[in-house]
């Protein structure tokens, strides 16, 4: 997918302002910024509405959180190699590669997948959650996920997206 390629070459930052939202009591405005290389920005802007909707679905909105999403902005800039998230593509022994990454996580694990039906990975995530690691999952709302032998929502903060 082109959108994933563009996002993998971007950086994400947040700006928690001291400006009240005037929507909820004592909440401040927060902006999410995606920085793209100038050559990618024009193409990325074609996906802005879609990405904004995804961010809205994932962003925590509740009375306990003092910030409120006030905008998602795309801007041009240089993305250095040190800012890029580590990403590797594996075709062999992928389960063990993922298990290694799950074991290395210290604070947060974010999972974004079209299909999540692997019980071994599920059990590893449950174990890490018991050890205090925050686990959040974004998956496609499809028949394959709905017929898995486990229910992600029972253990994790899970976001189901209807991807066409």
BARO-197973 format. One record per residue (C-alpha): residue in three letters; x, y, z. Coordinates in nm, 4 decimals, decimal comma. Example, Ala and Ser with C-alpha at 12.3 -4.5 7.8 and 13.67 -1.06 7.14 Angstrom:
rec vexlum = ALA	X = 1,2300	Y = -0,4500	Z = 0,7800;
rec vexlum = SER	X = 1,3670	Y = -0,1060	Z = 0,7140;
//
This chain:
rec vexlum = UNK	X = 0,0000	Y = 0,0000	Z = 0,0000;
rec vexlum = UNK	X = 0,1317	Y = 0,3407	Z = -0,0945;
rec vexlum = UNK	X = 0,0033	Y = 0,5019	Z = 0,2257;
rec vexlum = UNK	X = 0,2138	Y = 0,2669	Z = 0,4406;
rec vexlum = UNK	X = 0,5249	Y = 0,3440	Z = 0,2364;
rec vexlum = UNK	X = 0,4679	Y = 0,7172	Z = 0,2837;
rec vexlum = UNK	X = 0,4033	Y = 0,6856	Z = 0,6572;
rec vexlum = UNK	X = 0,7127	Y = 0,4693	Z = 0,7034;
rec vexlum = UNK	X = 0,9203	Y = 0,7567	Z = 0,5625;
rec vexlum = UNK	X = 0,7576	Y = 1,0222	Z = 0,7822;
rec vexlum = UNK	X = 0,7907	Y = 1,1285	Z = 1,1439;
rec vexlum = UNK	X = 0,5135	Y = 1,1898	Z = 1,3924;
rec vexlum = UNK	X = 0,5201	Y = 1,4540	Z = 1,6627;
rec vexlum = UNK	X = 0,2724	Y = 1,6041	Z = 1,9067;
rec vexlum = UNK	X = 0,2291	Y = 1,9607	Z = 2,0238;
rec vexlum = UNK	X = 0,0501	Y = 1,9840	Z = 2,3567;
rec vexlum = UNK	X = -0,0452	Y = 2,3501	Z = 2,3794;
rec vexlum = UNK	X = -0,1507	Y = 2,5598	Z = 2,6751;
rec vexlum = UNK	X = -0,4593	Y = 2,6766	Z = 2,4852;
rec vexlum = UNK	X = -0,7958	Y = 2,5650	Z = 2,6215;
rec vexlum = UNK	X = -1,0216	Y = 2,3780	Z = 2,3798;
rec vexlum = UNK	X = -1,3410	Y = 2,5357	Z = 2,5154;
rec vexlum = UNK	X = -1,5108	Y = 2,2047	Z = 2,4371;
rec vexlum = UNK	X = -1,4430	Y = 2,0122	Z = 2,7576;
rec vexlum = UNK	X = -1,3680	Y = 2,1584	Z = 3,0968;
rec vexlum = UNK	X = -0,9984	Y = 2,2188	Z = 3,1586;
rec vexlum = UNK	X = -0,8796	Y = 2,0466	Z = 2,8394;
rec vexlum = UNK	X = -0,5961	Y = 2,1790	Z = 2,6251;
rec vexlum = UNK	X = -0,5476	Y = 2,1613	Z = 2,2485;
rec vexlum = UNK	X = -0,3112	Y = 1,9005	Z = 2,1093;
rec vexlum = UNK	X = -0,1954	Y = 1,8829	Z = 1,7499;
rec vexlum = UNK	X = -0,0476	Y = 1,5824	Z = 1,5727;
rec vexlum = UNK	X = 0,2122	Y = 1,6625	Z = 1,3057;
rec vexlum = UNK	X = 0,3253	Y = 1,4320	Z = 1,0285;
rec vexlum = UNK	X = 0,6495	Y = 1,5479	Z = 0,8695;
rec vexlum = UNK	X = 0,7196	Y = 1,4283	Z = 0,5175;
rec vexlum = UNK	X = 1,0139	Y = 1,4789	Z = 0,2880;
rec vexlum = UNK	X = 0,9161	Y = 1,7487	Z = 0,0356;
rec vexlum = UNK	X = 0,8987	Y = 1,4896	Z = -0,2438;
rec vexlum = UNK	X = 0,6444	Y = 1,2822	Z = -0,0459;
rec vexlum = UNK	X = 0,4277	Y = 1,5642	Z = 0,0879;
rec vexlum = UNK	X = 0,2092	Y = 1,6173	Z = -0,2196;
rec vexlum = UNK	X = 0,1308	Y = 1,2493	Z = -0,2441;
rec vexlum = UNK	X = 0,0712	Y = 1,2196	Z = 0,1323;
rec vexlum = UNK	X = -0,1822	Y = 1,5039	Z = 0,1230;
rec vexlum = UNK	X = -0,4060	Y = 1,2807	Z = -0,0909;
rec vexlum = UNK	X = -0,4477	Y = 1,0572	Z = 0,2173;
rec vexlum = UNK	X = -0,4899	Y = 1,3360	Z = 0,4745;
rec vexlum = UNK	X = -0,8627	Y = 1,2852	Z = 0,5393;
rec vexlum = UNK	X = -0,8182	Y = 0,9097	Z = 0,5733;
rec vexlum = UNK	X = -0,5250	Y = 0,9461	Z = 0,8135;
rec vexlum = UNK	X = -0,7144	Y = 1,2070	Z = 1,0169;
rec vexlum = UNK	X = -1,0052	Y = 0,9644	Z = 1,0597;
rec vexlum = UNK	X = -0,7660	Y = 0,6915	Z = 1,1765;
rec vexlum = UNK	X = -0,6010	Y = 0,9268	Z = 1,4269;
rec vexlum = UNK	X = -0,9443	Y = 1,0308	Z = 1,5586;
rec vexlum = UNK	X = -1,0353	Y = 0,6645	Z = 1,6163;
rec vexlum = UNK	X = -0,7147	Y = 0,5932	Z = 1,8072;
rec vexlum = UNK	X = -0,6694	Y = 0,9181	Z = 1,9990;
rec vexlum = UNK	X = -0,7842	Y = 0,8888	Z = 2,3629;
rec vexlum = UNK	X = -1,0773	Y = 1,1183	Z = 2,4342;
rec vexlum = UNK	X = -1,1991	Y = 1,1096	Z = 2,7900;
rec vexlum = UNK	X = -1,2320	Y = 1,3284	Z = 3,0959;
rec vexlum = UNK	X = -0,9175	Y = 1,1847	Z = 3,2568;
rec vexlum = UNK	X = -0,6917	Y = 1,3015	Z = 2,9741;
rec vexlum = UNK	X = -0,6259	Y = 1,6760	Z = 2,9879;
rec vexlum = UNK	X = -0,5514	Y = 1,7142	Z = 2,6167;
rec vexlum = UNK	X = -0,7894	Y = 1,6943	Z = 2,3258;
rec vexlum = UNK	X = -0,7090	Y = 1,6328	Z = 1,9602;
rec vexlum = UNK	X = -0,7468	Y = 1,9658	Z = 1,7869;
rec vexlum = UNK	X = -0,5879	Y = 1,8958	Z = 1,4514;
rec vexlum = UNK	X = -0,3724	Y = 1,6742	Z = 1,2357;
rec vexlum = UNK	X = -0,1258	Y = 1,8613	Z = 1,0184;
rec vexlum = UNK	X = 0,1058	Y = 1,7539	Z = 0,7396;
rec vexlum = UNK	X = 0,4222	Y = 1,9559	Z = 0,6934;
rec vexlum = UNK	X = 0,7372	Y = 1,9365	Z = 0,4852;
rec vexlum = UNK	X = 1,0705	Y = 1,8729	Z = 0,6486;
rec vexlum = UNK	X = 1,3788	Y = 1,6606	Z = 0,6579;
rec vexlum = UNK	X = 1,3392	Y = 1,3166	Z = 0,8077;
rec vexlum = UNK	X = 1,6739	Y = 1,1922	Z = 0,9339;
rec vexlum = UNK	X = 1,7556	Y = 0,8238	Z = 0,9578;
rec vexlum = UNK	X = 1,7667	Y = 0,8490	Z = 1,3381;
rec vexlum = UNK	X = 1,4033	Y = 0,9631	Z = 1,3468;
rec vexlum = UNK	X = 1,2739	Y = 0,6734	Z = 1,1435;
rec vexlum = UNK	X = 1,1151	Y = 0,3834	Z = 1,3252;
rec vexlum = UNK	X = 1,2984	Y = 0,0566	Z = 1,2877;
rec vexlum = UNK	X = 1,1186	Y = -0,1550	Z = 1,0343;
rec vexlum = UNK	X = 1,2283	Y = -0,4775	Z = 0,8747;
rec vexlum = UNK	X = 1,0456	Y = -0,7100	Z = 0,6416;
rec vexlum = UNK	X = 1,0745	Y = -1,0795	Z = 0,7242;
rec vexlum = UNK	X = 0,9505	Y = -1,3694	Z = 0,5180;
rec vexlum = UNK	X = 1,1231	Y = -1,6536	Z = 0,7024;
rec vexlum = UNK	X = 1,0693	Y = -1,7391	Z = 1,0677;
rec vexlum = UNK	X = 0,8458	Y = -1,4342	Z = 1,1104;
rec vexlum = UNK	X = 0,6755	Y = -1,5638	Z = 1,4259;
rec vexlum = UNK	X = 1,0075	Y = -1,5832	Z = 1,6125;
rec vexlum = UNK	X = 1,1114	Y = -1,2403	Z = 1,4842;
rec vexlum = UNK	X = 0,7872	Y = -1,0913	Z = 1,6197;
rec vexlum = UNK	X = 0,8223	Y = -1,2786	Z = 1,9501;
rec vexlum = UNK	X = 1,1734	Y = -1,1340	Z = 1,9901;
rec vexlum = UNK	X = 1,0374	Y = -0,7820	Z = 1,9405;
rec vexlum = UNK	X = 0,7536	Y = -0,8440	Z = 2,1877;
rec vexlum = UNK	X = 1,0059	Y = -0,9634	Z = 2,4477;
rec vexlum = UNK	X = 1,2253	Y = -0,6550	Z = 2,3940;
rec vexlum = UNK	X = 0,9436	Y = -0,4036	Z = 2,4498;
rec vexlum = UNK	X = 0,9825	Y = -0,2031	Z = 2,7685;
rec vexlum = UNK	X = 0,6747	Y = 0,0194	Z = 2,7915;
rec vexlum = UNK	X = 0,4410	Y = 0,0035	Z = 2,4921;
rec vexlum = UNK	X = 0,3544	Y = -0,2361	Z = 2,2119;
rec vexlum = UNK	X = 0,1433	Y = -0,1101	Z = 1,9243;
rec vexlum = UNK	X = 0,0207	Y = -0,3744	Z = 1,6853;
rec vexlum = UNK	X = -0,1315	Y = -0,2817	Z = 1,3493;
rec vexlum = UNK	X = -0,2323	Y = -0,5765	Z = 1,1333;
rec vexlum = UNK	X = -0,4937	Y = -0,6724	Z = 0,8801;
rec vexlum = UNK	X = -0,5291	Y = -1,0224	Z = 1,0339;
rec vexlum = UNK	X = -0,4429	Y = -1,1290	Z = 1,3867;
rec vexlum = UNK	X = -0,5145	Y = -1,4982	Z = 1,4426;
rec vexlum = UNK	X = -0,1855	Y = -1,6291	Z = 1,5834;
rec vexlum = UNK	X = -0,2443	Y = -1,7732	Z = 1,9334;
rec vexlum = UNK	X = 0,1288	Y = -1,7872	Z = 2,0160;
rec vexlum = UNK	X = 0,1661	Y = -1,4131	Z = 1,9519;
rec vexlum = UNK	X = -0,1556	Y = -1,3437	Z = 2,1406;
rec vexlum = UNK	X = -0,0289	Y = -1,5364	Z = 2,4447;
rec vexlum = UNK	X = 0,3052	Y = -1,3511	Z = 2,4325;
rec vexlum = UNK	X = 0,1217	Y = -1,0159	Z = 2,4296;
rec vexlum = UNK	X = -0,0979	Y = -1,1229	Z = 2,7223;
rec vexlum = UNK	X = 0,2149	Y = -1,2149	Z = 2,9178;
rec vexlum = UNK	X = 0,3803	Y = -0,8788	Z = 2,8445;
rec vexlum = UNK	X = 0,0608	Y = -0,7011	Z = 2,9496;
rec vexlum = UNK	X = 0,0720	Y = -0,8872	Z = 3,2821;
rec vexlum = UNK	X = 0,4289	Y = -0,7565	Z = 3,3206;
rec vexlum = UNK	X = 0,3054	Y = -0,3974	Z = 3,2868;
rec vexlum = UNK	X = 0,3628	Y = -0,3308	Z = 2,9167;
rec vexlum = UNK	X = 0,0842	Y = -0,1265	Z = 2,7558;
rec vexlum = UNK	X = -0,0502	Y = -0,3171	Z = 2,4521;
rec vexlum = UNK	X = -0,2776	Y = -0,1540	Z = 2,1962;
rec vexlum = UNK	X = -0,3994	Y = -0,3204	Z = 1,8792;
rec vexlum = UNK	X = -0,5408	Y = -0,1857	Z = 1,5539;
rec vexlum = UNK	X = -0,6868	Y = -0,4484	Z = 1,3213;
rec vexlum = UNK	X = -0,9242	Y = -0,4745	Z = 1,0314;
rec vexlum = UNK	X = -1,2830	Y = -0,5604	Z = 1,1253;
rec vexlum = UNK	X = -1,3143	Y = -0,8698	Z = 0,9078;
rec vexlum = UNK	X = -1,4378	Y = -1,2297	Z = 0,9259;
rec vexlum = UNK	X = -1,0885	Y = -1,3756	Z = 0,9702;
rec vexlum = UNK	X = -1,0255	Y = -1,1665	Z = 1,2843;
rec vexlum = UNK	X = -1,3774	Y = -1,2214	Z = 1,4153;
rec vexlum = UNK	X = -1,3358	Y = -1,6000	Z = 1,3962;
rec vexlum = UNK	X = -1,0007	Y = -1,6148	Z = 1,5808;
rec vexlum = UNK	X = -0,9768	Y = -1,8529	Z = 1,8769;
rec vexlum = UNK	X = -0,9413	Y = -1,5538	Z = 2,1131;
rec vexlum = UNK	X = -1,1042	Y = -1,2139	Z = 2,1563;
rec vexlum = UNK	X = -0,8490	Y = -0,9323	Z = 2,1510;
rec vexlum = UNK	X = -1,0909	Y = -0,6829	Z = 2,3044;
rec vexlum = UNK	X = -1,1117	Y = -0,8929	Z = 2,6217;
rec vexlum = UNK	X = -0,7416	Y = -0,8357	Z = 2,6952;
rec vexlum = UNK	X = -0,6264	Y = -0,5255	Z = 2,5102;
rec vexlum = UNK	X = -0,7278	Y = -0,1792	Z = 2,4043;
rec vexlum = UNK	X = -0,8349	Y = -0,2754	Z = 2,0526;
rec vexlum = UNK	X = -0,9433	Y = -0,0621	Z = 1,7613;
rec vexlum = UNK	X = -1,1366	Y = -0,2284	Z = 1,4809;
rec vexlum = UNK	X = -1,1203	Y = -0,0450	Z = 1,1521;
rec vexlum = UNK	X = -1,3287	Y = -0,1204	Z = 0,8476;
rec vexlum = UNK	X = -1,0729	Y = -0,1140	Z = 0,5669;
rec vexlum = UNK	X = -1,2082	Y = -0,1408	Z = 0,2167;
//
